[in-house]
């Protein structure tokens, strides 16, 4: 830290005054902000304004969507004024403000791009250095000049590295020279999408690289609800240190997104390269190579004659391109077989014509700046083998290794035959690495050997066995780390995990060691390993740090990379892109995650709980005693009650029609209703709204320091909710006055999550309240940032009654049970009156875990553990997960079993669906047809009513049908629509409505009626499968995609709870938000995706 601090001092720039002191008062806030941004040179990211005053300049610092701005106010009065002003102007959210009284800045290390400091303010140099990301800028303002003549830039430290190509650089040695990366302890940032689109088809992550503090990716952003809907490939740029999206460009055509299970393709990751301030990419599968401005995404150059480029390398100012003569996309491909395993096997047959075979390709060398062609050469070239160093270009020509002069393109030598082949599948690729004086080549399909040839003349120097790694045909692991050539026997759980390091010049074994940890090993994830100079980063189960010097392993089963692509170690961080994996589903991270090692920063001790309680003006002054009486027909909390049943005894008369509807800003949460008022949170504006239940008029609003992701809980005249700023709030229901505020986060430390500033330890909006006590959890995962904090607070006073830390300092993964581990993720809490639940995890009222995993237990047996005490409604991915991803669903039961062979099993033994409600005897839901639960892309749904619990005989019947063939094997009886119901589903179905006219996004059970609402179902998935190229089917796909986004209106239905018969249906202008319905006596309230709160009644 001291060395970098000296460098920062030297980075001060003496600049001419931007404007004189005489113009200070006349300068407009927008003008001042523009000068700040232009002087800093920062073109996006996180901007912090310390001592933000009236907030006008602060607001203007958000010059575009590429900026996220946070102001720090010195007084509560300034804070409230700025929040009100920004809220009225519709700017609060992406521009937010909080209180700061000096000392430690409330941001994690290396996260701020621009730090604007207004006097009089004292921010220590160490603090500035800590929070600024490499390349971040500090600017100092004073009262005499809008910008004082001082600016400094934090330099990029020498111990972190970039990742400019798929395999790090043009040599294909996938090793970052980054000594800052270490075992994962902290979340740096995260963002969307939460999942890849589908496990059984093409990976949604095609490429990811990093340069100059930016992270670039190509991802399919199409609907997660159905893989049959159109792909939407996007090139996206983020800030590498905080994840803020800087820009995005559409990619009009890409590889077929329905290509079958784990079959790649392997080449698209080599179509994206970032070097300095330029991005080189093909903006379409058949498009020529373009050079983009890395800061803005603007196209600077398009290189003529480079269409059909399949791979891009950048070496010392030259682009080296591998170009074909036709598209690599299989024309008019569509799955012919519904079961993905069958379809995969079909495409691997040579007779189907989908295998890659030797054919002439063109190598083109261009000047990267001018686009001038330097040379061309034609050869048959095996995919993924093109590499370059300072002197030569290398590749495998399907027979042996070829070397060309990098300056002229002339052939220098060709090796003897090395692992020749005649064909291979789209997903596979060998690996060729140029290192030192040798060229290394690994082939794992024919001979499973490593070959080393001399760079000088191509002579074979040595060869050795190449261990099986990766999975499902992923490219070969071959890396030079710490001066040795490494490969590991890590492909399957049955493999030893031994790593062997060989001398690159002789092949002599220099080091060899096996894992020193005892844990469950799955198959290696469907991508190759990568490395740093110290660690090989494998993914036998999650991400393992294999220390090649100390010869030890550290596991992280709770995080993994994207299929086909994997992870990116860069910038002192590990980037894990979205994946479709159902292993450790209640514990594993989702979305794009940037993970950091243990911080070198020493923070002060965590403040005692009593000092984190702030008493507001309404403390001990709750008025309107009538509100203290609970109305049994109110809907005072998320899903109506602590059990989250979504059911009420209130009756609803039909037909329903609008009583009122009002507009609110931003994305809305579900509503709650109590004491004659409707409460809803606007997530984007961090604001809770209280509306009059009779006419929708605003009663009060209350704005906080972070998103409120779910509605508050109303209890005896108080409104209690958590927020992403790490605090729990209690307001007086009558006027929104603050009763108390409790800092549940152990420290005030912020990071960027899904494009907004949040506490490292956020709290869900919906707080569980029971008997005058409020229960909540702060944090994101037991695996990160010190774990989770469980609290029980006194509702009246805010005092802490119970505090528990959910984190095992010894090893939070010690109870791994095959592909399950103790619940590590958070969710809205629920309760059945005796226990408290977070996902499947049960707690007693003292915050103690009640369920443990037996590491020796069978995962199938775990899936059957659904009946008896402790059965409750939960989702392994959380109540708020609205992506409709094909491997997520809700369960009314006790347990969930993760893993590719078990994730769907709980849904066989317990009622399960996309969304469900329940009463005393039955569960009502919307979800996948039982015969289409797994291994298929046809996702038809049904509405149903089932018994809450199955009997032992029914469970035994389904277990017998499953007929497992080995602990980790695929089950040999595929459940289909033809499977008898008693063999595919244990709970008894009272009724089932197939092909309902809507996709349910909101549901409630009231007075013997099941109310459901959602976008219309316009696509028949069976027809889409049977007639994929028909014009009406293509049109229906586009229409369905639009409907999911809210562009096709919505349907509200009422069904008889006893029979499932539709008794009412009406069209709505827009669909409800996820789970966005509440019911009171003869009224239905909904929040909709177009920002409206709607009240309907049966007048």
Buried (B, 14 or more C-beta within 10 A) or exposed (E): EEEBBEBBEEBEEEEEEBBEEEEBEEBEBBBBBBBBBEBBEBBBBBBBBBBBBBBBBBBBBBBEBBBBBBBBBBEEEBBBBBBBBBBEEEBBBBBBBBBBEEEBBBBBBBBBBBBBBBEEBEBEEEBBBBBBBBBBBBBBBBEEBBBBBBBBBBBBBEEBBBBBBBBBBBBBBBBBEBBBBBBBBBBBBBBBBBBBBBBBBBBBBBBBBBBBBBBBBBBBBBBBBBBBBEBBBBBBBBBBBBBBBBBBBEBEBBBBBBBBBBBBBBBBBBBBBBBEBBBBBBBBBBBBBBBBBBBBBEBBBBBEBBBBBBBBBBBEEBBBBBBBEEBBBBEEBBBEBBBBBBBBBBBBEEEEEBBBEBEEBBBBBBEBEEBEBBBBBEBBBBBBBBBBBEEBBBBBBBBBBBBBBBEEBEEBBBBEEBBBBEEBBBBBBBBBBBBBEBBBBBBBEEBBBBBBBBBEEBEBBBBBEBBBBBBBBBBBBBBBBBEBBBBBBBBBBEBEBBBBBBBBBEBEEBBEBEBEEEBBBBBBBBBBBBBBBBBBBBBBBBBBBBBBEEBEBBBBBBBBBBBBBBBBBBBBBBBBBBBBBBBBBBBBBBBBBBBBBEBEEEEEEEEEBEEBBBEBEBBEEBEEEEBEEEBEBBBBBBBBBBBBBBBBEBBBEEEBEEBBBBEBBBBBBBBBBBBBBBBBBBBBBBBBBBBBBEEBEEBBBBBBBBBBBBBBBBBBBBBBBBBBBBBBBBBBBBEBBBBBBBBBBBBBBBBBBBBBBBBBBBBBBBBBBBEEBBBBBBBBBBBBBBBBBBBBBBBBBBBBBBBBBBBBEEEBBEBBBBBBBBBBBBBBBBBBEEBBBBBBBBBEBEBEBEBEBEBEBBBBEBBBBBBEEBBBBBBBBBBBBBBBBBBBBBBBBBBBBBBBBBBBBBBBBBBBBBBBBBBEEBBBBBBBBBBBBBBBBBBBBBBBBBBBBBEEEBBEBBBEBBEBEEEBEEBEBBBBEEBEEEBBBBBBBBBBBEEBEBBBBBBBBBBBBBBBBBBBBBBBBBBBBEBBEEEEBBEBBEBBBBBBEBBBEBBBBBBBBEEBEBBBBBEBEBBBBBBBBBBBBBBBBBBBBEBBBBBBBBE
